[in-house]
Amino acid sequence: MHYEYKDLASLLKVVAEPNRLKILEMLSCGEMCGCDILAHFNFTQPTLSHHMSILEKSGLVNVRKDTKWHYYSLNSNKKEGLISELTQILSKTDHCICKDSHSNC
């Protein structure tokens, strides 16, 4: 998976919000019901729905509806792609962007 800088920056903005980052950490343990996630925060259910909607739209989180409950899990492919892309950008490799230009890197 290869992100464009604009797409990667947008995804990082999603992750950079502290409540969403905590939610992602919680989901790293496995699927959770929205009600169980909410128990770890001091905000309302509509606020949780807002955060979960942003995480779902970004592709980082999958949602499964079971009657009246919503169950959330990490999207492994998106998560691994984000980690890989950040590692590539932040690591000195033979594919460094400055090696493709005429700069003095």
Buried (B, 14 or more C-beta within 10 A) or exposed (E): EEBEEEEBEEBEEBEEEEBBEBBBEBBEEEEBBBEEBBEEBEEEEEEBEBBBEBBBEBBBBBEEEEEEEBBBBBBEEBBEBBEEBBEEEEEEEEEEEEEEEEEEE
